[in-house]
Amino acid sequence: ALITGSEHEKDRRIRFENAPRFGLVGKPLDMTYRVISTEGNGAPVDVRVSVNGEQVSVEHATVGQPMKLSVTIPNAGRNIVQLGIDREPGELTDANNRAIALVDGIRENLRVLLVSGEPHAGERTWRNLLKSDASVDLVHFTILRPPEKQDGTPINELSLIAFPTRELFVEKIKDFDLIIFDRYQHRDVLPILYYDYISEYVEKGGALLIAAGPEYAGENSIARTPLNAALPAMPTGEVVDKAFYPRLTDLGQRHPVTRGLDGSASEPPHWSRWFRTIGVKNPEGEVVMKGADDRPLLLLDRKGEGRVGMLLSDQGWLWARGFEGGGPHVQLYRRIAHWLMKEPELEEERLTADGHGMMLEIRRQSMIDDPGPAQVITPSGK
């Protein structure tokens, strides 16, 4: 046998002993790892735990012993779990002081709360789209009878159920992956305090979509409630009833939600016209579609840890009904919903790499014109 090196050399390394390939999004995933040292068992070691590049905890590991670890998988698709330990003085190398596991995040059924105002032509468009997706658990309420309506009908003769506001917006609001207000206006159905809860839900990572109609410009607009803290634009009070082709903005041509929409490459776009735009002022976030007179039509914004979308027209049902040939409403609505729920494939900035034999294929998705070079680090650390 040929023995190289020195008997006084020392080295520590860390490795995964059990790392499942799949995990449920938002649920803890149990893993096992071990820190090994040429000096045998020693003092406890601090282990840095990172998920998708963000440090989530520091664990204390006993050298030589299998250690249990629980991490929460944040996203659907590929997630990178990395463990790291510091280099000891005199250690031979730190190339093996980190370990990486790839975990594919799988979503359980998405829970979506759809709250519609009074019935309108496009109400079923959102409902039909969400109901047709087997991965979505939909809770849908339409306000058919506001509480201020008094016509003498006895309560026991009403076929409608009371809107369970406390259950949905206080007790179970955290259970929803997405909340959609479809042409909803403020009424006494929701106590004013509940709009604060919705804003807080967004700040803490929730998703909110406003499908706006004329109500958004009116006296009872939800923009006049505490929900305005989460909204990307305030109404001007103007409703523009004018025919137009929805168009992508320059930003929208690069944004993954709207880029390559079927029919968007031609001029005018190969889809039908819409006939109403809701006026807003001082839009925040990203304006990816424009309406009549180049007014904002689709806004996407981040608020705290959550996301908000605002569609400033209630005319999408024209695409669904095939008016003038229709349009890609399913493609657009689905992308909006999944961007709001943080699907990795729809992130504006995304870098992925796949190995094929001796070849490494790198894909970069970016909103900037010159994203610069990608840095590749080999397992040796170079």
C-alpha positions in Angstrom: 0.0 0.0 0.0 1.2 3.5 -0.8 0.2 6.0 1.9 0.4 9.7 1.0 0.2 12.8 3.1 1.1 13.4 6.7 -0.2 11.7 9.8 -0.8 15.2 11.3 -3.1 16.4 8.6 -6.7 16.8 9.6 -9.9 17.2 7.7 -13.7 17.5 8.3 -16.4 16.8 5.9 -20.2 16.9 5.8 -22.6 14.7 3.9 -26.2 13.9 3.6 -27.2 10.4 4.7 -30.8 10.6 3.9 -32.2 13.3 1.5 -35.6 12.6 0.0 -35.9 13.6 -3.7 -39.4 14.9 -3.2 -41.2 17.1 -0.6 -44.5 18.8 -0.2 -44.4 22.6 -0.6 -44.9 24.4 2.7 -44.4 21.2 4.7 -41.4 20.2 6.8 -39.2 17.6 5.2 -37.0 15.3 7.4 -33.4 14.7 6.4 -30.4 13.2 8.0 -26.7 14.3 7.7 -23.4 13.5 9.4 -20.2 15.5 10.1 -17.1 13.4 9.9 -13.6 14.3 11.2 -10.2 12.6 10.8 -9.7 13.4 14.5 -12.6 11.4 15.5 -15.5 12.7 17.6 -15.0 16.1 19.0 -16.8 19.3 20.1 -20.2 20.1 18.5 -20.0 21.9 15.2 -22.3 24.7 13.9 -23.9 23.7 10.6 -25.4 26.4 8.4 -28.6 25.4 6.6 -29.6 27.2 3.4 -32.6 26.7 1.1 -32.3 28.2 -2.4 -29.4 30.4 -1.3 -31.1 31.8 1.8 -29.8 30.7 5.2 -32.7 29.4 7.3 -31.1 28.1 10.4 -27.9 27.1 12.2 -27.8 23.6 13.6 -25.5 22.1 16.3 -24.1 18.8 15.2 -22.1 16.2 17.1 -19.2 15.0 15.0 -19.5 11.4 13.9 -23.2 11.0 14.8 -26.1 11.0 12.4 -28.1 14.2 12.9 -31.7 14.9 12.0 -32.8 18.0 10.2 -36.2 19.4 9.2 -36.5 22.0 6.4 -39.6 23.5 4.8 -39.7 23.3 1.0 -40.7 26.8 -0.2 -41.4 26.3 -3.9 -42.7 23.9 -6.4 -40.1 22.5 -8.7 -36.4 22.2 -7.9 -35.2 23.4 -4.5 -31.5 23.4 -3.3 -30.8 22.5 0.3 -27.2 23.2 1.3 -25.3 22.4 4.5 -22.0 24.1 5.4 -19.5 24.1 8.1 -16.6 26.5 8.8 -13.0 25.6 7.9 -10.9 24.6 10.9 -7.4 26.1 11.4 -4.9 23.7 9.8 -7.7 21.8 7.9 -6.4 20.2 4.7 -9.3 21.5 2.5 -12.7 23.1 2.8 -13.9 21.7 -0.5 -15.9 19.0 1.3 -17.2 21.4 4.0 -20.6 21.6 2.3 -23.2 19.2 1.1 -26.0 19.8 -1.4 -29.3 18.0 -1.9 -31.8 18.7 -4.7 -35.4 18.3 -3.7 -38.4 18.6 -6.1 -41.2 20.5 -4.4 -44.7 19.1 -5.1 -47.8 21.2 -4.3 -50.8 19.7 -2.6 -54.0 21.0 -4.1 -53.9 24.8 -4.3 -56.6 26.5 -2.2 -58.2 29.5 -3.9 -60.8 31.8 -2.5 -62.9 33.6 -5.2 -65.2 36.3 -3.9 -67.4 37.8 -6.6 -69.6 40.9 -6.4 -73.0 41.0 -8.0 -73.3 38.5 -10.9 -71.9 39.8 -14.2 -71.1 38.4 -17.6 -67.5 37.4 -16.8 -68.1 35.9 -13.4 -68.1 32.3 -14.6 -64.8 32.8 -16.6 -62.7 32.7 -13.4 -64.9 30.0 -11.8 -64.8 27.7 -14.9 -61.0 28.1 -15.2 -60.3 27.3 -11.6 -62.8 24.5 -11.5 -61.3 22.9 -14.5 -57.9 22.6 -12.8 -57.7 19.3 -10.9 -54.9 20.8 -8.7 -57.2 23.6 -7.3 -59.6 23.4 -4.4 -61.9 26.4 -5.1 -64.0 28.2 -2.5 -66.4 30.6 -4.3 -68.8 33.0 -2.9 -71.0 35.5 -4.8 -72.7 38.3 -2.9 -76.3 37.8 -4.1 -78.1 39.5 -1.3 -76.3 42.3 0.6 -77.2 42.6 4.3 -78.7 46.1 3.8 -81.4 44.7 1.5 -84.7 44.5 3.3 -87.7 43.1 1.5 -89.6 41.4 4.3 -88.6 37.8 3.2 -88.4 35.6 6.3 -84.9 34.3 7.0 -86.2 30.7 7.1 -87.5 31.1 3.5 -84.2 32.2 2.0 -82.3 29.6 0.0 -79.0 31.6 0.4 -76.4 30.9 3.0 -74.7 33.5 5.2 -71.2 34.6 4.0 -68.8 33.0 6.6 -66.6 36.0 6.8 -64.9 35.3 10.1 -64.1 31.7 9.2 -62.6 32.7 5.8 -60.9 36.0 6.6 -59.7 35.4 10.2 -59.6 31.7 11.1 -58.6 30.2 7.8 -57.1 33.0 5.7 -53.6 31.5 6.1 -54.8 28.3 4.5 -55.5 30.0 1.1 -52.8 30.1 -1.6 -54.6 32.8 -3.5 -57.5 35.2 -2.9 -59.4 36.7 -5.8 -61.8 39.7 -5.6 -63.8 39.7 -8.8 -65.6 43.0 -9.3 -66.1 43.2 -5.6 -67.0 46.5 -3.8 -67.0 47.2 -0.1 -70.2 46.5 1.6 -71.2 45.6 5.1 -70.6 42.0 4.3 -66.9 42.4 5.3 -66.2 44.4 8.5 -63.6 47.1 7.8 -61.1 45.4 10.1 -61.0 42.4 7.8 -59.3 44.3 5.0 -56.4 44.8 7.4 -56.2 41.1 7.8 -56.1 40.6 4.1 -53.3 43.2 3.8 -51.4 41.4 6.5 -52.0 38.1 4.7 -50.3 39.6 1.6 -47.4 41.1 3.6 -46.7 37.7 5.1 -46.5 35.9 1.8 -50.1 35.5 0.5 -51.3 36.2 -3.0 -54.1 38.6 -4.0 -55.7 39.3 -7.4 -58.0 42.2 -8.0 -60.1 41.6 -11.2 -61.5 45.2 -11.4 -64.7 46.5 -12.9 -66.5 49.8 -12.6 -67.0 49.2 -8.9 -63.2 49.9 -8.4 -63.7 53.4 -9.6 -66.8 54.0 -7.4 -67.6 55.3 -4.0 -67.6 51.9 -2.5 -64.3 50.9 -4.0 -62.1 48.5 -2.0 -59.3 51.0 -2.6 -61.1 53.2 0.0 -60.6 50.5 2.7 -57.4 49.5 4.6 -56.8 47.0 1.8 -55.2 50.0 -0.1 -51.9 49.3 1.6 -51.6 46.1 -0.5 -52.9 47.5 -3.8 -50.5 48.5 -6.6 -52.6 51.4 -7.9 -55.4 53.8 -6.8 -58.4 54.5 -9.0 -58.9 57.9 -10.6 -62.6 57.4 -10.6 -62.6 57.2 -14.4 -64.1 54.3 -16.4 -63.1 54.4 -20.1 -65.6 52.7 -22.2 -63.7 52.5 -25.5 -62.7 49.6 -27.8 -59.1 48.6 -27.7 -56.8 45.7 -28.3 -55.0 44.6 -25.1 -51.3 44.9 -25.8 -48.1 43.9 -24.1 -45.9 46.7 -22.9 -42.1 46.6 -23.6 -41.7 45.1 -20.1 -44.6 42.6 -20.8 -42.8 41.3 -23.9 -40.0 40.1 -21.5 -42.0 39.2 -18.4 -42.7 35.4 -18.1 -46.4 36.0 -17.3 -47.1 37.6 -20.7 -44.1 36.8 -22.9 -45.1 34.8 -25.9 -48.8 34.9 -25.3 -50.6 33.2 -28.2 -51.4 36.0 -30.7 -49.2 38.7 -29.2 -46.6 38.7 -32.0 -48.8 40.4 -34.6 -50.0 43.9 -34.9 -52.8 44.3 -34.0 -52.6 41.3 -31.8 -54.4 38.2 -33.0 -57.1 38.3 -30.4 -60.4 40.2 -29.9 -60.9 43.7 -28.6 -62.1 44.7 -25.1 -64.3 47.7 -24.4 -63.6 48.9 -20.9 -60.5 50.1 -18.9 -60.5 51.3 -15.3 -58.4 54.4 -14.8 -55.7 54.3 -12.1 -52.9 56.7 -11.0 -49.4 56.2 -9.7 -49.1 52.5 -10.6 -46.5 50.5 -8.7 -44.7 47.3 -9.7 -44.7 46.1 -13.3 -47.1 47.2 -15.9 -47.1 44.3 -18.4 -50.2 45.0 -20.4 -51.8 48.2 -21.6 -55.4 49.1 -22.5 -57.2 52.0 -24.1 -55.0 55.1 -24.7 -52.1 53.0 -23.4 -53.5 53.0 -19.8 -52.3 50.3 -17.5 -54.2 47.1 -17.9 -52.3 44.4 -16.0 -50.2 45.2 -13.0 -48.0 42.8 -11.1 -46.4 43.9 -7.8 -44.7 42.5 -4.7 -45.8 43.6 -1.2 -43.6 42.4 1.6 -43.3 38.7 1.2 -46.4 38.4 -0.9 -47.6 39.3 -4.4 -50.5 41.3 -5.8 -52.0 41.4 -9.3 -54.5 43.8 -10.7 -56.4 43.3 -14.0 -58.0 46.7 -14.8 -60.8 45.5 -17.0 -63.8 43.1 -16.6 -63.8 42.2 -20.3 -61.7 39.0 -20.3 -64.9 37.0 -20.8 -65.0 38.2 -24.4 -62.0 36.0 -25.1 -63.6 33.1 -23.3 -66.8 33.4 -25.4 -65.0 33.6 -28.7 -65.9 37.1 -29.6 -64.0 38.2 -32.7 -62.1 34.9 -32.5 -61.5 35.1 -28.7 -58.1 35.2 -27.1 -55.7 33.3 -24.8 -57.7 33.9 -21.6 -56.8 30.5 -20.1 -53.1 30.9 -20.8 -53.1 34.5 -19.4 -55.2 33.9 -16.3 -53.4 30.7 -15.4 -50.0 32.4 -15.7 -51.2 35.3 -13.5 -52.4 33.0 -10.8 -49.3 30.8 -10.8 -47.0 33.9 -10.7 -48.9 35.2 -7.7 -48.3 31.8 -6.0 -44.6 32.0 -6.8 -44.2 29.2 -9.3 -40.4 29.1 -10.1 -40.9 28.8 -13.8 -42.5 32.2 -13.9 -39.9 34.1 -11.8 -38.5 37.2 -13.6 -34.9 36.3 -12.6 -34.1 32.6 -12.8 -30.9 30.6 -13.4 -30.9 26.9 -13.9 -28.3 24.4 -14.9 -28.6 20.8 -16.1 -25.8 18.3 -16.7 -25.7 16.0 -19.7 -22.7 13.8 -19.7 -19.7 16.1 -19.9 -21.9 19.1 -20.9 -23.4 21.7 -18.6 -26.5 23.5 -20.0 -27.2 26.8 -18.4 -30.5 28.7 -18.8 -31.0 32.2 -17.6 -34.2 34.1 -17.5 -33.9 37.8 -16.9 -35.7 41.1 -17.3 -32.6 43.1 -18.0 -31.0 43.6 -21.4 -27.5 42.6 -20.4 -27.6 40.1 -17.5 -23.8 39.5 -17.6 -21.9 36.2 -17.4 -22.8 33.3 -15.2 -20.3 32.0 -12.7 -19.7 28.3 -12.5 -18.2 26.8 -9.4 -16.9 23.2 -9.5 -17.1 20.8 -6.6 -13.5 21.7 -5.8 -14.6 25.2 -5.1 -12.9 26.7 -8.1 
